[in-house]
């Protein structure tokens, strides 16, 4: 099954085309689990300089031109075996780009993407803590592109041909016999030899199994380098810009390393640079990887097979924070929507509708939709969803922080929508009950595991807002990993926070399992409070009021590799077993028998050496999927690889107008208070920005963008293209 391309209908179209209907409901499969957290990562660097590599790191490098972070260092004896000084334009590249010295003495063109300035520098060294596309420049090269006080910028760079050189080559003095250098930092002794340099690509293949080994072998990553240039030095702040002083350090702990926690760290790092304040951030997560409830796996543990998302499969055009990050970080994307595929809606007893968007049958699909549901229902739902999205987009405009979720809901005019169920809201608007309980419910069941009679109307319409669906090639986790990495936060993975206690002076005392107590000025709780198991104490804090019970949907996710091109007709059509079955099946609970699964969808086609072609299939269900059931659906002997997991994927979302507290106590900020309102990857980044804004206003009287009030923004920034937090 090929990766599809979504083609959205024109915004000024006045009729619900077949493509519109299919975009709504086929992409509902792919929106799967737009949860909170997303991702596991590529290298994550903490402020102490230890490189933390997530268990599913993937490097994609298909172009000669690279885009990444550029910092500067003091030159010396490089790993290529040459002495250079600060007045020589040289460059250090990641160990993957270093290629065991194969690129030594090659010229590199570097361009500052912000101002277009260009310089040529010679590759003389490796930079073990650098990410795959990141570079370190000598002062001579860096100053040609930006001031040293800036410390960091985004660069576009590529190697020149080997026989190329600028008109005037810099003078260097080669050492007769290059030898590894040894640097001692504290108790860490690291002898630099090419064979010892960590290789991010190799780590990515080993994934989760090597994480702890990476942590151990990377312990000297910043403390000792081949030319002693990657340690901290005056004027350099490669992650977050220059700070005003070290005397008024403001320490922030973030609990949770998913979408909410990673983005909170990123917003704090941007504010630190803009405000010129000394904010240090530490992230804690009980998992041993970045990503929380969302992760990817590799079928058969075969490094030649692409990873598969367990959840958080896509983002859409309206998700401006994730979309902006993808653009800023130059991440390759995949488009969704295949016009040759069929989607069936199964009610446990029969297929109530089968949709096809391409070929000679498209006219028949359109006719079936209008015959079954009428002309007006699809058009009304499309209009309601469009109006909802337009209101939602106001969250990206300049604003002061919201003190509560109810204030957000009120400002967007959503309170009356969350107060009723999806079925009541849409039927009151004149939408056919059959359309609501079949097509709309198919979307709510695949996205949130809940029926239209149970889920509030705002989240029901969010399930339908799938226009312009994309994913990041190699995994959406790459966005979240980059946020953590760019933040410069110190990262403690595999670390369970057991207690949070506010002391007499307002400081927060954080106790982790098997470690000493740490003290922080503020804490951002970026995980569902109930799931953390944290014992929380603060003067005057009423836990029942601050954290009202929020139950979560226990979702079972089953991934398989099967040689069956389609599910077996015998399961769905016992009296006509040869009947063709769609590769994508949504469900509705409107029939006499509730389906045994929420959704079933075919994804990539894979080919292992010496084996027949197989298809990766993802199944969401409310209960464990047995091997016997898989044989009934896919045929005896047709299923090879099986991967099962279960988790509290998203909150139960009944009609409501009350929410947890955004600020349960002084200095404590709760990002996941937003979840009962809207639960997606993107809205967690919006909620984290609001929480960070509140924190900064409480501390400095200014927000992430440095402004005090809405009136401080000039009218020219208040445009549809403005994204608060990015465009300041």
N, C-alpha and C positions, 0 to 999 in steps of 0.2 A: 504494500500500500504506500504510494508515494506521498511525500510531504506536500500538502496542498497549499494553495495560495488563496487567501480570502480577498474577494473583490467586493467592496462595500458599495451599496447603491448610492447614487447622488443624493446629497442632503436636501435638494429641492424637488426630489421626485414626489409625485402625488399619488402613487399607487404602490401597493406592496408587491413587488416583483417576486418571482420564485427565488431569485438569489437572496433577497432580503430574508425571506422565511428560512432558507437553508442556512444563512449566516447565523441567524439567531439560534437555531437548534443543533446544527452540526457542530458549531464551535463550542456549544455548551459542553460537548464531550471534552474538548481540549482545554476548557477553562478549569478543568479538574483541580479541586482543592486550591483555589486561590486563597491560601491560608494566610498565616501570618508570617511565617518564617520562611526563608527560602534558602538555604543554601549552604553548601559545603565547599570548602574552598581550596583554592590555590593558595600560595604562600601568604600568611598573615604575619605582619611584623609588629611586635609590641615595642613600647617605648624603651625597654631595656635592650632592645636589639636582638631578641631571640626570634628566629623565624619559625612560625607555626604553620605546618602544612596540613590542610584538610585531607580527608580520606579519599576524596574523589577528584583531586586536582587534575585538570585537563588543560593542555596547552594547544592552541590552534594558531598556526602560523602559515598562512597560505600566500602572504604578500611579502615583497621585498621591503616595502616601507613599513616601519614600526612606529607606533604612537604610544608613549609612556611617560612616566615621571622622570624629570631630570633634576639632579642635585649636584653639589660640588664637593670637592675634597682637596686636601693638600697633597701634591704629587711627591713621589719618592721612587723607591725601587719597586717597579711593577712586576707582576707575575710573568710578564713576557721576558723579564731579565734585563731591563733597561732602566737607567736612572734618568728621571726627568725632574724639572722644577716647576714652580707655580706659573712661570712665564711661558711655558710650553703648552700649546693647545693639544691636550690628549684626552682620551675617553676610556672609561672602564665600562664593560658590559657584563650582563648576567653570565653565570657559569654556562648556561645553555648556549648563549651566543659566543662565548669564549671558545667553545669547541676544542678544549684541551690545547689551546695555543694556536689552533689552526687559522685564526683571524688576526694574529699579532701583526702589527705594523701596517694594517690595512686602513686606508683613509675612510672617514665617515662624514657624511653631510648631516648637520643637525640644524633644525629650524624650530624657533620658538613659535608655536601655533597661535599665540596671543598677539604677537606684534610682527610676525613675518621675518624677523632677523635671522640671518644664516651664518654659520661658521663651519669650517672644516677642522676636524680633529683626528689624530692618529690613535688607533686602538692599541693600548699599551698594557692593559691590566684587566683582571676579572673583578667582579663585584658580587661576592656570594650572597649578600642579603638582598640584592636587587631582584625585582620581579623579572619575568621573561623579557619584557619590552622596555625595562627601565635602564637608565644610564647614569653614570657619575662623570662629571666633567672637572677638569682642572680649572683653577680660578681664571686663567687666561681665556679659555674657551667659554666658561660660564658668563664672564663679564661682557663678552661680545653679544650675548643674547639677553641678559637681564642683570640686575644689580645683585651683588653677593648677599645683600641684606634680605632680598626676597627669598632666597634659600631653595626654592623649588618652583618649577613651572612644567607645563605639559609640552613635550617635544615630539616632533616628527623627524625620524632619522632613518638613514639607510647606508649600507656599505657601498663605497665606490668600487669600480673595477680595480683589480689588483695592480694593474700597470698605471693607474691614475695617480697624480699627485698635483697639489696646487703649485703655482708658479714659484713660490718660495717656501721650501719645506723647512719646518722647524729643526733646529740643531739639537741632537741628542747624543749622549755618550753611551755606547753599548758597553756592558760589562763583559769581560772576556769569557767568564764562565758563570752563567746564571745559576744561582743556588736558591733554594727555598729560604724564605725569611721566617724567623720565629718571633712571635710577639706574646708577651705574657700580660694578662690582665687579671688581677686577683688570683684566684686559684686555677684560672683557665689557661692552659698551655696548648697552643695550636701551631703545628709545624705546617707551613704552606707548601703543598705539593699538589700538582694537578690531580693526582689520583684521589686526594683527600677532599677536593672541593665538592660540596653537595650538588647533585644534579636534579633540578626540579622535575624534569621529564620522567626520570626513573622513579622518583617518589610518587608521581601521579599514577603510574602503573600499579604500584603496590597498594595505593589507596589506604583504606582504614587500617589494615594490618601494620603498616609502617609508621603510623602517626606517632606513637610513643617513641619509636626509634629515631624518628626525625627530630623530635623534641630533644632527645638526648644528644644526638650527633650535631645539632645546630646550636648547642649552648654557647659556643664561642663566636657565633656568626657576626656580631658587631664588635665584640671585644678585641678581636685580633684579625687583621686582614693582611693581604699580600703586600700592600704598600702602606699600611697603617692609616689609610685615608678614610675609612668608613666609620670610624668612631666619631663621637661628638666633638666639635671644635668651635671656637668662637665664631659667631655670625651665621652658623649653619643650623637651620631647623628644617630638615628635609620633609617632614610630614605635615606640619600645621602652620608654618610661617613663624615670624619672629614675635617674641613676647616681650612685654615691657620690663619685667623683672622676675626674679625668682623668689622674692621675699613674701609675696602674697599669694602663695599657691592655693588654688581652689581645687580640691580633690572630689571627683565624681565617680561613683561606682554604677555600673550598668549590669543588671542581672538579666541574662538572656542574650543569646548571640544569633537570634533569627533576624527576620526582616525588621522588627521593631528595634532591637538592640543594635544591630549593625548600622542602621540609618541614624539612630540617636547619636552614636559615636561620631558619625560623619558630620552631622549638623553641629555638634559641639566643636569639632576641629575647625570648621569654617568660621564659626563665631569667634573662636580663639584668635584666629588670624585677623579678622575684621576689627574686633574690639581691642586687640593688643593686650589681652589678659592672660595670666598664667593658669590655664585650666588643664589639669591632668586627668585622664580617664582610664579606668580599669574595667574590663569586661569579664564577667563570670558566667560560665555555663556548665551545667551538670553533665552534658554530653561531651564526648571527646572530639567533636567536630563543630564547625560553624554551620548553622542551618536549622536547629530546633526540630520542628515536626516535619520538615520537608527535606528530602534527600534524593539522591540518584543511586542507581545500582547498575552493575554491568552484567548482562546475561552470561551465564556459565563462567563468570570471573575471567572472561577472555578479553584481553586488552585490545584485540583487533575489532571488537564489537562496540558500537557506540553505547554510551550510558543511556539509561531510561529513567525518566522522572517518575518518582512515586507520587508526587503531587506538585502543586504550584507550576503547572505545565506552561501557562502562557501569561502574557500581559497584553493589554489592549491599548489602542491609541490614546484613550482618555487617561491612562495611567502616566501622568506627566513626569513624576519623579523617576520611575523606573525607565521610562523612555529616554529621559534626559541623561540618566546615568549610562545607558547603553551607548548613546551618542558621544558623551564626553569621554568614555573609556574605550571608544572605538571597538566595541564588541560586535562580532558578526551575528546576524540574526537569521531565523528561519520563518517563513510566512506559512500560514495555515489556511486550509480550506481546499478540498479536492473536488472538482466539478464532476468527476466520474463516479464518485462514491454514493452509495445508498445509505440512508439512515432510517432505521425502523423504530417505531414506538410500540413497546410491548406492554400489555396490561396483565401479564401472568397467564392469560388464556389465549390471546390472539394479538396479532399486530393490528393496531387501530389505524395506523398510517405508515406508509413507506414513502420517503422523500428522495427524489433524485434531481440534481440541479443541472445536468448536462445531457447532451445528445438528443436523440429524437423523442425521448420520453419526458423532456422538461415541460412541454405543454400539458401533458397528462398529469404531472405533479401539480401544476398550478390549478388545473381543473378540479383535482381531488381536494385540494385545500379549500377552495371556494365552495365546493359542493358540500363539504362536511361542516365547515365553520362559518360560512358566509363571507361576504366581502369586507364588512366593516370591522370585524374583530381583529384581524391582523393589522389593519391600518390604525385602529385605536391604540393597540398595545405599542406599536412602533412610535406613535406620537407621545404617549405617556413616558416611554423609556427615554426618548430624545429630550423631553422637558426635564426629566430627572437628571440626566447627565449634564445638561446645561446649568442647572442649579449647583450640582456637585462641583463643577469646574471653578466656582467662586472660591473654593478652598485653596486655589493656587494664586490668588490675588493678594496684594499687600494687606496686612491686617495686624491687629494686636492679638495676643494669644487668648484663646477661649478658656474661661475658668472651669467649664463643665461641658459634658457631652450634650446636655439639654440646651445649652446656649448655642452650640453648633447646630443642633437639629432645628432650633427656632430660627436661626439666621438664614438657613437654607429653605425654610418653609417645608420641612419634612415631618414635623411632629404628628400631623394628622395621618401621614402615610405609615409611620411606624406603629401607630395606635391600633391598626386593624390588620387582619390577615390578608395575604395576597389574594385569596379567592374572593373575599368580600369587597376589597377595594376595586378589583378589576370588574367584577360583575356589577357593582354599583355604577361603574363608569360605562356600562353598556356592553361589556365584552361577553361573548358567549360562554356560558359555564362549561360547555364541552371543550372549547378552545383553552380555557383556563386549566381544567383538570387533565387535559392531555398534553398539549404542547408546552404550556408554561410550567406545569408540574414536571415534565421531563427535564426541564432546565434546572428547577430547584432541587430535584433529587440527585442529579449528577454533580451539582455545585455544592450543595449543602446537606444532602442526605435527608431532606425534609420535604413534606408535602405542602401544597398551597394552602390547605386549611390550617396549617400549623405555623408557618413562617410568616413574619410580618411583611407588609407589602413593599417596603423599601428594598429589603434584601431580595424579595422575589423579582423586582424589576432589575436589580443589579445582576441577577442571574441571566437576564436577557440581553445585557449590554455588552455584547461580544464583538462588536464591529472593529475591524482592524486588529486581528489577533496575530501575535508574534511570540517567538521564544528566542532565547540566546543560544546560539550553537554551542554545544558542549555542556549546556545546563544553565538555567537562570540563576543558579547559585553564584555564578561568576560576578554578577552585579553586587550581591551582598558581600561577597568576599572582598571585592575592591573597596567597598565602603569601609570595611573594617581596616583594611590595609592603609587606605588613604588617611584614616583618622589618626593613626599613630598610637592607638590605644594599646595598653598592655592587656594581654589576653590570657585568662586562666581557664583552660578547657578541662573537662573531666573533674570539675570542682563544684561540689554541692554547697550552696549557702544554707546554713542551718538556722541562723538567727540574725535578725535585724533589731537593734535596740537603740533608741534615741536617748542620749545622755542629758545631763542637766544643762550643759552649755549648747544644746542643739545639735551636737555632732552625732553622726550615725556610726554605731559600732557593729561591724559586720563579722560574723563568726562563720568560718568555713570548716568543713569536716577535715579533721587531722591537721589543722594549721592554727597559727596564732590569730588573734583578733586584729582586724584592721579598722581604722577610723577614717570616715569620709565626711565631707561637708554636705554632700547631697547624694541621693540615691535615685536612679531611674529604674523602676521595676518594669522590665520589658518581656514579661512572660505571664501567663495566666496565674493569678495569685494562688488559686487552689492547687494547681499542679506543682508549684514550687515546694510546698510543704514547709515553708519558712515560718518560724516562730517570730511574730512581729509585735514589738512593744514600743509604745510612744505615749507620753502624757496626754490624756484626754482622747485617745484614739478609740473609737467604737468600731471594731472590726466588722460587725454585722451591717452597720450603715455604710461604711467605706467600701466594703467588698460584699455586696449582696450576692447570694448564691447564683452562680452561672453554670448550668450543666452543659456538658459537651457531648457531641455525637461521637460514639465509639465506631470508628470506621475500619473495616477490613479491606485491605488492598492486596490483590493477588496479581502477580505478573507471571506470565508463562511464555514459553517458546513452543509453538506448535507447527506441525507440517500441514495441518488442515487449512485450506485457503478460506474457508468459511465455517461458521458453527454448523453443527449437524442439524439437518432438517428434521430428523427424527425426534429431537428434543422439543422443537417448537410446533411441529406438524406430525403428530404420531400417525395420523391416517394418510399422510402424504409425505413420507420421509425424503423424497427426492426434491422437494421444494427448495429453491435457493433462499438462503438467509442472508440479510445484510451483514456487512463487516462492522457496522456501528449500530449499537442497540441502546436506546434510551428506554426508560420505563415510566409507567404511571401506575398509581395505586387505585385507579378508578374502576378496575375490573373486579370480577367476583373473587379472584385469587391474587393476593399480593405477589409480585414477582420475587424470585429468589435472589435477585441482585438489583443494584441501583443502575448500573451501566456496564456495558461490555463493548470494548472498542479495539480494533486491530490498529497497530502502529507500524513500526519499521519492519521491513523484510530483511532478514539476515542470511548470510551464507557462511557456514563454517567449512573449513577445508575437509573434503572427503565426505561431506554430509549433504543431505537434500536441503533445499531452501526451507526456511522457517519464518514464522511471523510472530512478532512480539504482541501479546494481547494483554490489556489492562482491564481488571475487573474490580469494581467497587461493590461492596455488599455490607449488610448489617451483621452478618455472622460469618463464621469460618467456612471457607470453600473447601470441601473435601476432595480427595483424589477421585473418588467414585463419581462425584458430580462433574468434575472436569472431563472424565471419560465419557459421560453421557452427552455433554455439550460439544466436545471436540473429537470424540471417537477413541476407541481403545488403541493404545500404543502410539497415539499422535501427539502426545504431550511430552516434551523433554524436560527442559529447565522449568522449575517452579520457585517463585519467591513470594513469601507471605509476610505481611506485617499488619499491625493494628495500632491505632492511636486515637487520642481525642483530637479529631481533625479540626473541628470548628464548633463554635457554641451553638446550642439550641437557641433558636431565634424567634420566640413567640412575640406577638404584639406587645409593645411596651413603650412607655415614655419616661422610665426611670433607668438610671445607669450607675455603675460604680463611680467612685470619686476619682477625678483626674489628679487631685492633690490630697491624698488621705491625711497627711500630716506635714508640718513645716519641713521642707527639705526632702520630701518624698513625693515622687511623681510616677503615676501609674499609666503607662502607655496603653495597656490592654483594656482599659475602661472603654475604649472605642469599639471593641469587638462586638458587643451586643447590638450596636448601632449598624455598622457595616464591617464585615469580616473578610478582608482580602489582603493580599500582599501589599498592594499600593496604599490602602488606607492605613495600614500599620506605619508606613513611612510618613504619612500625613499626621497621624496621631503622635508619632515620636517627635516630629518637628514642633508640634504644639506644646508638648511636654517640655522640650528643651527651651522653647521660647519662654514658657512660664518660669522655668528655673533661672534663666538669664535675667529676666525682668526682676525676679526676686533678689538676685544677687547684685546686678549692675544697673538696674533701671533701664536696660536696653535689651533688644532681642537679637536673634541670629543675624539679622541684617544691620544691626547697629542703630536702628530707628526706635524712637520712643512711642510714637503714636502714628495712626494711619495718615494723619495730615502731613507728616514729615516726608511722605513720598510725593514726588512730583507727578503731575498728571500724565506725563509721557510714559511712565513705567506701568501705568495701570492699563495694560492691553491684554488681548487674548494670548499673546505669546509670552507674557511675563510668567515666570514660575517662582513663587516665593521660596526663599531658601537658596536658590541658585542665582537668580538675577538680582543682586543687591548692589 
